[in-house]
Amino acid sequence: MTATPDIHIPATVITGESTFSPNFIRRLLISLSGIIAIDPDRDPVTWTEEWQMLQELFWSFKPTNPVEAVLAAHAVDAHHRSMQTGKRAAQPGLAHETMLRLHASANAARRAFHTTLHRLEKQQRQGAPAESQPIPIPLFTPSLPAPTLPSDNGFANRAARRAAAAIARKSARHSLNGK
């Protein structure tokens, strides 16, 4: 195997000062290639297929800056780890406790994948330019009287005004009931 894995950067990906440098993405993907447990010297075809699958998953997240690229790499790692651990848990002949522990680890990795995916989506929404929302303009405006502001009844704060209003309502209710 060569010292560096074959890295594919889709033509639609823009690298430069406003996004991430080609060096950054190359180093990140080389690090990501290290999660593959297949020995490339023994089975280069399987290793290459696995590596192509991981790259395809990485680029499907459409990272546009270093933070998004790192989150995408974390999501790929969590997904790969959950699949590998789930595969190990399904092997015959494992002790029941070992199988349960491996299933729990696979589920934890799946949760990590979903958490990372949500963080990536949030990051991408924050980085995306805000779409302008249309302002509804009514076809006609009914002529309503201007709202009148309630008087403060001599009380400076809102809580005191509310308490005074509640006491006044209670007094009015009692006087109507003859009490």
Beta strands, then each sheet from edge to edge (+ up, - down):
end
